Every structure is written in structure tokens, then in C-alpha cells.
Amino acid sequence: MKYKIKEGLYYTKEHEWLKVEDGTGTVGLSHYAAEELGDIAYIELPKPGKVTQGGKLCEIESVKAVSDIYAPVSGIVVEVNNALTDSPESINQDSYAAWICKVDIADKKEIEKLMSAKEYTAYVESLT
């Protein structure tokens, strides 16, 4: 498989990843999504405040399209990665290091609705 899928993260069908540490979820875009989007030119970072699982978190613009990024879990955006404002292309360079925001997770049960790395690998393979 040509896409990097990192173990220990949770994934959505919309290709966001979630890393959970002490009740806080770090959110980013999967390598598959970064590759499919092509060169990322702009990201509108999420605003601090409430988000709902599956709800629009922010917007990303690439040479191919403008796409919505969705919240993998409900909660409160407590931090955004402001470095992406000046260098959104860092998502293309390393989509797992270039996180988008951190969310204080409201309901840990929502994590059960996300895919493991193994499940996400199978899902991506079904798309290619």
C-alpha cells in the first residue's frame, strides 16, 4: 500500500485522524487525504469552541479542490496549530506531524465509532 497509516490512531471515513491522550484528542488529516487533495495551499483553522462529531471543523484548499474537514469527536477546540497558517503544505510533507487542532473530548464513547488503523487500511484499500 502506498499510503502511510499510523498505528495507535483512530480514523474517520472522511480521512481525519484522532490521537487520544488524557481526554484530549489531537486531530489531523490522513496521508491518504493529503495525497488525494494534492498540494495544499490554504487552511482555515477551526475556531476555538464547541464542535460536534461529524460536524464541519474547518476548510482546506488544495490545487484540486476546497474540502471540509470534519470533527472526529464532539467537544471543545482548545488549541489550533497556527503554524499551518503560514505553511499549510506541511500537511503534504508529514500529515501525521502537521496536526490541525486539539479537542477536549466530550464523550469518549464516540471514539468507538471511529476506525482502528487496521480497519482504516481496509477502508482505504477498498477505495483504491
DSSP file (Angstrom, degrees, kcal/mol; ACC not computed):
  #  RESIDUE AA STRUCTURE BP1 BP2  ACC     N-H-->O    O-->H-N    N-H-->O    O-->H-N    TCO  KAPPA ALPHA  PHI   PSI    X-CA   Y-CA   Z-CA
    1    1 A M              0   0    0      0, 0.0   124,-0.0     0, 0.0   120,-0.0   0.000 360.0 360.0 360.0 136.9    0.0    0.0    0.0
    2    2 A K        +     0   0    0      2,-0.1     2,-0.4    30,-0.0     0, 0.0   0.544 360.0  84.4 -87.4  -5.2    1.3    3.4   -0.9
    3    3 A Y  S    S-     0   0    0    118,-0.1     2,-0.5     2,-0.0    29,-0.0  -0.789  75.5-129.7-101.2 140.2   -0.4    5.3    1.9
    4    4 A K        -     0   0    0     -2,-0.4    27,-0.6     2,-0.0     2,-0.5  -0.750  24.6-176.0 -86.1 126.7    1.1    5.6    5.4
    5    5 A I        -     0   0    0     -2,-0.5     2,-0.3    26,-0.1   116,-0.0  -0.979  18.5-139.6-125.4 117.8   -1.4    4.7    8.1
    6    6 A K    >   -     0   0    0     -2,-0.5     3,-0.9     1,-0.1     2,-0.0  -0.595  12.2-128.4 -86.1 131.6   -0.2    5.2   11.6
    7    7 A E  T 3  S+     0   0    0     -2,-0.3     3,-0.1     1,-0.2    -1,-0.1  -0.334  89.0  37.6 -68.2 155.0   -1.0    2.6   14.3
    8    8 A G  T 3  S+     0   0    0      1,-0.3    12,-0.4    -2,-0.0     2,-0.3   0.477  95.5 101.8  83.6   1.7   -2.5    3.9   17.6
    9    9 A L    <   -     0   0    0     -3,-0.9   108,-0.4    10,-0.1     2,-0.3  -0.746  66.2-129.0-111.7 163.5   -4.7    6.5   15.9
   10   10 A Y  E     -A   18   0A   0      8,-2.5     8,-2.4    -2,-0.3     2,-0.3  -0.859  24.8-156.0-109.7 149.8   -8.4    6.5   15.2
   11   11 A Y  E     -AB  17 115A   0    104,-2.5   104,-3.1    -2,-0.3     2,-0.2  -0.909   7.7-145.5-130.3 152.8   -9.7    7.3   11.7
   12   12 A T    >   -     0   0    0      4,-2.0     3,-1.5    -2,-0.3   102,-0.1  -0.699  31.9-114.0-107.3 165.2  -12.9    8.6   10.1
   13   13 A K  T 3  S+     0   0    0      1,-0.3    -1,-0.1    -2,-0.2   101,-0.0   0.663 119.4  60.8 -70.1 -15.2  -14.4    7.7    6.7
   14   14 A E  T 3  S-     0   0    0      2,-0.1    -1,-0.3    56,-0.0    56,-0.1   0.364 122.5-108.3 -92.5   4.6  -13.7   11.4    5.8
   15   15 A H  S <  S+     0   0    0     -3,-1.5    15,-3.0     1,-0.3     2,-0.3   0.729  71.1 137.9  78.8  26.7  -10.0   10.7    6.4
   16   16 A E  E     - C   0  29A   0     13,-0.2    -4,-2.0    17,-0.1     2,-0.3  -0.712  40.0-145.9 -89.6 153.6   -9.3   12.6    9.6
   17   17 A W  E     -AC  11  28A   0     11,-2.7    11,-1.9    -2,-0.3     2,-0.4  -0.877   7.2-157.8-117.2 157.2   -7.2   11.0   12.3
   18   18 A L  E     -AC  10  27A   0     -8,-2.4    -8,-2.5    -2,-0.3     2,-0.5  -0.994   5.0-166.5-136.8 126.7   -7.5   11.3   16.0
   19   19 A K  E     - C   0  26A   0      7,-2.4     7,-2.9    -2,-0.4     2,-0.5  -0.969  16.7-151.5-111.5 125.5   -4.8   10.7   18.7
   20   20 A V  E     + C   0  25A   0     -2,-0.5     2,-0.4   -12,-0.4     5,-0.2  -0.863  23.2 163.0-105.7 125.1   -6.2   10.5   22.2
   21   21 A E  E >  S- C   0  24A   0      3,-2.8     3,-2.1    -2,-0.5    -2,-0.1  -0.950  71.6 -25.0-140.5 118.3   -4.1   11.5   25.2
   22   22 A D  T 3  S-     0   0    0     -2,-0.4     3,-0.1     1,-0.3    -1,-0.0   0.857 125.4 -47.3  49.7  45.4   -5.6   12.2   28.7
   23   23 A G  T 3  S+     0   0    0      1,-0.2    82,-2.1    81,-0.1     2,-0.4   0.451 117.6 109.1  80.5  -0.9   -9.1   13.1   27.4
   24   24 A T  E <   -CD  21 104A   0     -3,-2.1    -3,-2.8    80,-0.2     2,-0.5  -0.919  55.2-152.2-110.1 135.7   -7.7   15.4   24.7
   25   25 A G  E     -CD  20 103A   0     78,-3.4    78,-3.1    -2,-0.4     2,-0.5  -0.917   2.4-151.7-108.8 127.3   -7.9   14.5   21.0
   26   26 A T  E     -CD  19 102A   0     -7,-2.9    -7,-2.4    -2,-0.5     2,-0.4  -0.849  19.9-154.9 -93.8 131.3   -5.4   15.8   18.5
   27   27 A V  E     +CD  18 101A   0     74,-3.1    73,-3.6    -2,-0.5    74,-1.2  -0.870  24.1 146.3-114.3 138.6   -6.9   16.0   15.0
   28   28 A G  E     -C   17   0A   0    -11,-1.9   -11,-2.7    -2,-0.4     2,-0.4  -0.894  45.4 -89.2-152.1-176.3   -5.3   15.8   11.7
   29   29 A L  E     -C   16   0A   0     66,-0.5   -13,-0.2    69,-0.4    69,-0.1  -0.842  42.8-115.8-103.6 138.7   -5.6   14.7    8.1
   30   30 A S     >  -     0   0    0    -15,-3.0     4,-2.4    -2,-0.4     5,-0.2  -0.235  23.3-113.3 -69.6 161.6   -4.6   11.2    7.0
   31   31 A H  H  > S+     0   0    0    -27,-0.6     4,-2.6     1,-0.2     5,-0.2   0.882 118.8  57.2 -60.0 -39.7   -1.8   10.7    4.5
   32   32 A Y  H  > S+     0   0    0    -28,-0.3     4,-2.6     1,-0.2    -1,-0.2   0.937 108.2  45.7 -56.9 -48.5   -4.4    9.3    2.1
   33   33 A A  H  > S+     0   0    0    -18,-0.3     4,-2.6     1,-0.2     5,-0.2   0.913 111.9  51.2 -63.0 -43.4   -6.4   12.6    2.2
   34   34 A A  H  X S+     0   0    0     -4,-2.4     4,-1.3     1,-0.2    -1,-0.2   0.902 113.0  46.0 -61.4 -41.0   -3.2   14.7    1.8
   35   35 A E  H  < S+     0   0    0     -4,-2.6    -2,-0.2     2,-0.2    -1,-0.2   0.915 113.5  48.5 -67.4 -43.2   -2.2   12.7   -1.2
   36   36 A E  H  < S+     0   0    0     -4,-2.6    -2,-0.2     1,-0.2    -1,-0.2   0.863 110.7  51.1 -66.8 -36.2   -5.7   12.8   -2.8
   37   37 A L  H  < S-     0   0    0     -4,-2.6    27,-0.9     1,-0.2    28,-0.3   0.822  97.0-154.0 -70.2 -30.6   -6.0   16.6   -2.2
   38   38 A G     <  +     0   0    0     -4,-1.3     2,-0.3    -5,-0.2    -1,-0.2  -0.527  57.4   6.4  83.5-159.1   -2.7   17.3   -3.9
   39   39 A D  S    S-     0   0    0     -2,-0.2    24,-1.8     1,-0.1     2,-0.5  -0.397  75.6-139.1 -65.1 118.9   -0.7   20.4   -2.9
   40   40 A I  E     +G   62   0B   0     -2,-0.3    22,-0.3    22,-0.2    52,-0.1  -0.671  26.5 173.4 -83.8 126.0   -2.4   22.1    0.0
   41   41 A A  E     +     0   0B   0     20,-2.5     2,-0.3    -2,-0.5    21,-0.2   0.681  60.5   9.1-105.7 -24.1   -2.4   25.9   -0.5
   42   42 A Y  E     -G   61   0B   0     19,-1.9    19,-3.4    46,-0.1     2,-0.4  -0.992  50.9-164.9-159.3 145.0   -4.6   27.2    2.4
   43   43 A I  E     -G   60   0B   0     -2,-0.3     2,-0.9    17,-0.2    17,-0.2  -0.991  14.4-148.8-135.6 131.3   -6.3   26.0    5.6
   44   44 A E  E     -G   59   0B   0     15,-3.0    15,-1.2    -2,-0.4     3,-0.1  -0.871  31.5-138.0 -93.6 107.8   -8.9   27.9    7.5
   45   45 A L        -     0   0    0     -2,-0.9    56,-0.1    13,-0.2    35,-0.1  -0.273  22.8 -96.2 -68.4 151.9   -8.2   26.8   11.0
   46   46 A P        -     0   0    0      0, 0.0    12,-0.1     0, 0.0    -1,-0.1  -0.271  36.2-117.5 -63.8 153.2  -11.1   25.9   13.4
   47   47 A K        -     0   0    0     10,-0.4    30,-0.2     3,-0.1    32,-0.1  -0.705  36.3 -99.4 -87.0 143.0  -12.3   28.5   15.8
   48   48 A P  S    S+     0   0    0      0, 0.0     2,-0.3     0, 0.0    30,-0.2  -0.368  84.4  64.7 -58.7 141.5  -12.0   27.7   19.5
   49   49 A G  E    S-E   77   0A   0     28,-1.1    28,-3.5    -3,-0.0     2,-0.1  -0.867  86.5 -13.4 136.6-170.6  -15.3   26.4   20.9
   50   50 A K  E     -E   76   0A   0     -2,-0.3     2,-0.3    26,-0.3    26,-0.2  -0.322  50.3-179.2 -70.5 141.5  -17.7   23.6   20.6
   51   51 A V  E     -E   75   0A   0     24,-2.8    24,-2.4    -2,-0.1     2,-0.4  -0.958  16.5-140.2-133.6 155.9  -17.6   21.0   17.8
   52   52 A T    >   -     0   0    0     -2,-0.3     3,-3.1    22,-0.2    19,-0.4  -0.933  34.2 -94.9-118.5 139.7  -19.9   18.0   17.1
   53   53 A Q  T 3  S+     0   0    0     -2,-0.4    21,-0.1     1,-0.3     3,-0.1  -0.282 115.0  11.5 -52.6 127.0  -18.8   14.6   15.9
   54   54 A G  T 3  S+     0   0    0     17,-3.4    -1,-0.3     1,-0.3     2,-0.1   0.318 102.7 123.8  85.0  -8.3  -19.2   14.6   12.1
   55   55 A G  S <  S-     0   0    0     -3,-3.1    16,-2.8    16,-0.2    -1,-0.3  -0.460  76.3 -83.3 -83.0 158.8  -19.8   18.4   12.1
   56   56 A K  E     + H   0  70B   0     14,-0.2    14,-0.3     1,-0.2    -4,-0.2  -0.412  44.0 177.0 -64.3 128.9  -17.6   20.7   10.0
   57   57 A L  E     -     0   0B   0     12,-3.7   -10,-0.4     1,-0.4     2,-0.3   0.825  59.0 -44.0 -98.2 -47.0  -14.4   21.6   11.8
   58   58 A C  E     - H   0  69B   0     11,-1.6    11,-2.8   -12,-0.1    -1,-0.4  -0.918  56.9 -96.3-167.3-170.8  -12.7   23.8    9.2
   59   59 A E  E     -GH  44  68B   0    -15,-1.2   -15,-3.0    -2,-0.3     2,-0.4  -0.954  22.2-164.1-129.5 145.2  -11.9   24.1    5.5
   60   60 A I  E     -GH  43  67B   0      7,-2.9     7,-3.1    -2,-0.4     2,-0.5  -0.982   6.8-154.8-129.9 142.2   -8.8   23.2    3.5
   61   61 A E  E     +GH  42  66B   0    -19,-3.4   -20,-2.5    -2,-0.4   -19,-1.9  -0.962  16.5 170.6-122.1 129.9   -7.9   24.3    0.0
   62   62 A S  E     -G   40   0B   0      3,-3.1   -22,-0.2    -2,-0.5   -24,-0.1  -0.708  52.5 -94.1-124.2 179.1   -5.7   22.5   -2.4
   63   63 A V  S    S+     0   0    0    -24,-1.8   -25,-0.1    -2,-0.2   -23,-0.1   0.765 125.9  42.5 -64.7 -22.5   -4.8   22.9   -6.1
   64   64 A K  S    S-     0   0    0    -27,-0.9     2,-0.3     1,-0.3    -1,-0.2   0.832 123.6 -24.0 -91.9 -36.4   -7.6   20.4   -6.8
   65   65 A A        -     0   0    0    -28,-0.3    -3,-3.1     2,-0.0     2,-0.5  -0.984  51.9-104.5-166.0 166.9  -10.4   21.4   -4.5
   66   66 A V  E     -H   61   0B   0     -2,-0.3     2,-0.3    -5,-0.2    -5,-0.2  -0.957  46.2-175.3-104.5 128.3  -11.8   23.1   -1.4
   67   67 A S  E     -H   60   0B   0     -7,-3.1    -7,-2.9    -2,-0.5     2,-0.3  -0.932  23.3-125.2-129.2 148.8  -12.7   20.4    1.1
   68   68 A D  E     -H   59   0B   0     -2,-0.3     2,-0.5    -9,-0.2    -9,-0.2  -0.652  17.5-147.1 -85.5 147.0  -14.4   20.4    4.5
   69   69 A I  E     -H   58   0B   0    -11,-2.8   -12,-3.7    -2,-0.3   -11,-1.6  -0.966  18.4-148.5-112.8 133.7  -12.6   18.8    7.5
   70   70 A Y  E     -H   56   0B   0     -2,-0.5   -14,-0.2   -14,-0.3   -17,-0.1  -0.732  18.2-107.1-109.0 151.6  -14.9   17.2   10.0
   71   71 A A        -     0   0    0    -16,-2.8   -17,-3.4   -19,-0.4   -16,-0.2  -0.603  18.9-156.4 -74.8 124.1  -14.7   16.7   13.7
   72   72 A P  S    S+     0   0    0      0, 0.0     2,-0.3     0, 0.0    -1,-0.2   0.757  79.5  16.2 -72.4 -22.2  -13.9   13.1   14.6
   73   73 A V  S    S-     0   0    0    -21,-0.1     2,-0.2   -18,-0.1   -19,-0.1  -0.959  83.6-105.8-143.0 160.3  -15.4   13.6   18.1
   74   74 A S        +     0   0    0     -2,-0.3    32,-2.3    33,-0.2    33,-0.5  -0.570  66.6  88.0 -82.4 152.3  -17.6   16.1   19.9
   75   75 A G  E    S-EF  51 105A   0    -24,-2.4   -24,-2.8    30,-0.3     2,-0.5  -0.995  75.2 -49.2 159.1-152.6  -16.0   18.5   22.4
   76   76 A I  E     -EF  50 104A   0     28,-1.6    28,-3.0    -2,-0.3     2,-0.6  -0.977  41.8-126.9-123.5 126.8  -14.3   21.9   22.6
   77   77 A V  E     +EF  49 103A   0    -28,-3.5   -28,-1.1    -2,-0.5    26,-0.2  -0.605  34.7 170.4 -69.2 117.3  -11.5   23.1   20.4
   78   78 A V  E     +     0   0A   0     24,-2.5     2,-0.3    -2,-0.6    -1,-0.2   0.590  60.3  16.0-107.7 -15.3   -8.9   24.1   22.9
   79   79 A E  E     - F   0 102A   0     23,-1.3    23,-2.7   -32,-0.1     2,-0.3  -0.979  58.7-159.0-157.8 143.7   -5.9   24.7   20.6
   80   80 A V  E     - F   0 101A   0     -2,-0.3     2,-1.4    21,-0.2    21,-0.2  -0.921  30.6-115.2-122.8 154.4   -5.1   25.2   16.9
   81   81 A N    >   -     0   0    0     19,-2.4     3,-1.9    -2,-0.3     4,-0.3  -0.678  32.1-178.3 -88.7  87.0   -1.9   24.7   15.1
   82   82 A N  T >> S+     0   0    0     -2,-1.4     3,-1.5     1,-0.3     4,-0.6   0.702  72.0  76.7 -61.9 -20.3   -1.2   28.2   14.0
   83   83 A A  H 3> S+     0   0    0      1,-0.3     4,-1.6     2,-0.2     3,-0.5   0.784  84.3  66.2 -61.0 -25.6    1.9   27.1   12.1
   84   84 A L  H <4 S+     0   0    0     -3,-1.9    -1,-0.3     1,-0.2    -2,-0.2   0.744  86.8  68.7 -69.1 -22.5   -0.3   25.8    9.4
   85   85 A T  H <4 S+     0   0    0     -3,-1.5    -1,-0.2    -4,-0.3    -2,-0.2   0.924 110.9  32.1 -60.7 -43.9   -1.5   29.3    8.5
   86   86 A D  H  < S+     0   0    0     -4,-0.6    -2,-0.2    -3,-0.5    -1,-0.2   0.747 135.7  25.8 -85.3 -25.8    2.0   30.1    7.2
   87   87 A S    ><  +     0   0    0     -4,-1.6     3,-1.9     1,-0.1    -1,-0.2  -0.471  59.3 157.4-140.1  68.5    2.8   26.6    5.9
   88   88 A P  T >  S+     0   0    0      0, 0.0     3,-1.9     0, 0.0     4,-0.4   0.770  71.7  73.9 -62.0 -23.5   -0.3   24.6    5.0
   89   89 A E  T >> S+     0   0    0      1,-0.3     4,-1.6     2,-0.2     3,-0.8   0.658  73.2  82.2 -65.4 -14.0    1.9   22.5    2.7
   90   90 A S  H <> S+     0   0    0     -3,-1.9     4,-2.5     1,-0.2    -1,-0.3   0.767  81.8  64.5 -62.5 -22.1    3.4   20.9    5.8
   91   91 A I  H <4 S+     0   0    0     -3,-1.9    -1,-0.2     1,-0.2    -2,-0.2   0.894 103.3  46.8 -64.4 -39.3    0.3   18.6    5.8
   92   92 A N  H <4 S+     0   0    0     -3,-0.8     3,-0.3    -4,-0.4    -2,-0.2   0.868 112.1  50.9 -67.8 -35.7    1.5   17.2    2.5
   93   93 A Q  H  < S-     0   0    0     -4,-1.6    -2,-0.2     1,-0.2     2,-0.2   0.914 137.9  -6.9 -71.6 -43.6    5.1   16.8    3.9
   94   94 A D    >X  -     0   0    0     -4,-2.5     4,-2.2    -5,-0.1     3,-0.9  -0.655  62.3-173.9-155.0  92.2    4.0   14.9    7.0
   95   95 A S  T 34 S+     0   0    0     -3,-0.3   -66,-0.5     1,-0.3    -3,-0.1   0.696  86.7  53.1 -65.5 -18.8    0.3   14.6    7.6
   96   96 A Y  T 34 S+     0   0    0      1,-0.1    -1,-0.3   -68,-0.1     3,-0.2   0.712 112.1  42.8 -90.3 -20.3    0.7   13.0   11.0
   97   97 A A  T <4 S+     0   0    0     -3,-0.9     2,-1.8    -7,-0.2    -2,-0.2   0.777 101.7  71.9 -88.1 -31.1    3.1   15.7   12.4
   98   98 A A  S  < S-     0   0    0     -4,-2.2   -69,-0.4    -8,-0.3    -1,-0.2  -0.512  73.5-178.4 -87.8  70.6    1.0   18.6   11.0
   99   99 A W        -     0   0    0     -2,-1.8   -71,-0.3    -3,-0.2   -15,-0.2  -0.278  20.6-151.2 -67.7 157.5   -1.9   18.3   13.3
  100  100 A I        -     0   0    0    -73,-3.6   -19,-2.4     1,-0.4     2,-0.3   0.865  61.7 -23.6 -99.1 -49.3   -4.8   20.8   12.9
  101  101 A C  E     -DF  27  80A   0    -74,-1.2   -74,-3.1   -21,-0.2     2,-0.4  -0.969  51.0-118.8-157.1 170.4   -6.3   21.2   16.4
  102  102 A K  E     -DF  26  79A   0    -23,-2.7   -24,-2.5    -2,-0.3   -23,-1.3  -0.967  26.0-161.2-118.9 137.0   -6.8   19.7   19.8
  103  103 A V  E     -DF  25  77A   0    -78,-3.1   -78,-3.4    -2,-0.4     2,-0.9  -0.966  21.1-134.0-123.7 129.6  -10.2   18.9   21.2
  104  104 A D  E     -DF  24  76A   0    -28,-3.0   -28,-1.6    -2,-0.4   -80,-0.2  -0.748  41.4-125.8 -77.0 108.5  -11.2   18.4   24.8
  105  105 A I  E     - F   0  75A   0    -82,-2.1   -30,-0.3    -2,-0.9     3,-0.2  -0.398  24.8-168.0 -71.1 126.8  -13.3   15.3   24.2
  106  106 A A  S    S+     0   0    0    -32,-2.3     2,-0.4     1,-0.3   -31,-0.2   0.881  77.9  21.3 -80.3 -41.1  -16.9   15.5   25.5
  107  107 A D    >   -     0   0    0    -33,-0.5     3,-1.8     1,-0.1     4,-0.3  -0.907  59.1-164.3-137.5 105.4  -17.9   11.8   25.2
  108  108 A K  G >  S+     0   0    0     -2,-0.4     3,-1.3     1,-0.3     4,-0.4   0.723  86.0  73.5 -63.0 -21.1  -15.3    9.1   25.0
  109  109 A K  G >  S+     0   0    0      1,-0.3     3,-1.3     2,-0.2     4,-0.3   0.786  83.0  69.6 -63.5 -25.8  -17.9    6.6   23.7
  110  110 A E  G X  S+     0   0    0     -3,-1.8     3,-1.7     1,-0.3     4,-0.3   0.791  84.0  70.1 -62.9 -26.0  -17.8    8.4   20.4
  111  111 A I  G X  S+     0   0    0     -3,-1.3     3,-1.8    -4,-0.3    -1,-0.3   0.832  86.4  67.0 -60.3 -31.2  -14.3    7.1   19.8
  112  112 A E  G <  S+     0   0    0     -3,-1.3    -1,-0.3    -4,-0.4    -2,-0.2   0.720  92.1  61.2 -62.3 -21.0  -15.9    3.6   19.4
  113  113 A K  G <  S+     0   0    0     -3,-1.7    -1,-0.3    -4,-0.3    -2,-0.2   0.580  92.5  85.6 -81.6  -9.9  -17.5    4.9   16.2
  114  114 A L  S <  S-     0   0    0     -3,-1.8     2,-0.3    -4,-0.3  -102,-0.2  -0.445  82.5-107.9 -90.4 165.4  -14.1    5.5   14.6
  115  115 A M  B     -B   11   0A   0   -104,-3.1  -104,-2.5    -2,-0.1     2,-0.1  -0.666  22.0-129.0 -93.9 146.5  -11.9    3.0   12.7
  116  116 A S     >  -     0   0    0     -2,-0.3     4,-2.9  -106,-0.2     5,-0.2  -0.322  38.7 -97.2 -76.2 171.7   -8.6    1.5   14.0
  117  117 A A  H  > S+     0   0    0   -108,-0.4     4,-2.4     1,-0.2     5,-0.1   0.900 127.5  50.7 -58.5 -40.9   -5.5    1.6   11.8
  118  118 A K  H  > S+     0   0    0      2,-0.2     4,-1.9     1,-0.2    -1,-0.2   0.925 112.6  45.0 -64.3 -45.3   -6.3   -1.9   10.6
  119  119 A E  H  > S+     0   0    0      1,-0.2     4,-2.1     2,-0.2    -2,-0.2   0.895 113.8  50.2 -66.0 -39.7   -9.9   -1.0    9.7
  120  120 A Y  H  X S+     0   0    0     -4,-2.9     4,-3.0     2,-0.2     5,-0.2   0.882 106.5  55.4 -67.2 -37.5   -8.9    2.2    8.1
  121  121 A T  H  X S+     0   0    0     -4,-2.4     4,-2.4    -5,-0.2    -1,-0.2   0.938 110.0  45.9 -58.2 -47.5   -6.3    0.3    6.0
  122  122 A A  H  X S+     0   0    0     -4,-1.9     4,-1.6     2,-0.2    -1,-0.2   0.891 112.6  51.6 -62.7 -39.9   -9.0   -2.0    4.7
  123  123 A Y  H  X S+     0   0    0     -4,-2.1     4,-0.7     2,-0.2    -2,-0.2   0.936 111.0  46.2 -63.9 -47.5  -11.3    1.0    4.0
  124  124 A V  H >X S+     0   0    0     -4,-3.0     4,-1.1     1,-0.2     3,-1.1   0.906 110.2  54.1 -62.7 -41.7   -8.6    2.9    2.0
  125  125 A E  H 3< S+     0   0    0     -4,-2.4     3,-0.3     1,-0.3    -1,-0.2   0.849 103.7  56.3 -61.6 -32.6   -7.8   -0.3    0.1
  126  126 A S  H 3< S+     0   0    0     -4,-1.6    -1,-0.3     1,-0.2    -2,-0.2   0.714 107.6  50.0 -71.5 -18.7  -11.5   -0.6   -0.9
  127  127 A L  H <<        0   0    0     -3,-1.1    -1,-0.2    -4,-0.7    -2,-0.2   0.683 360.0 360.0 -90.2 -20.5  -11.3    3.0   -2.3
  128  128 A T     <        0   0    0     -4,-1.1    -2,-0.2    -3,-0.3    -1,-0.2   0.442 360.0 360.0-101.3 360.0   -8.2    2.4   -4.5
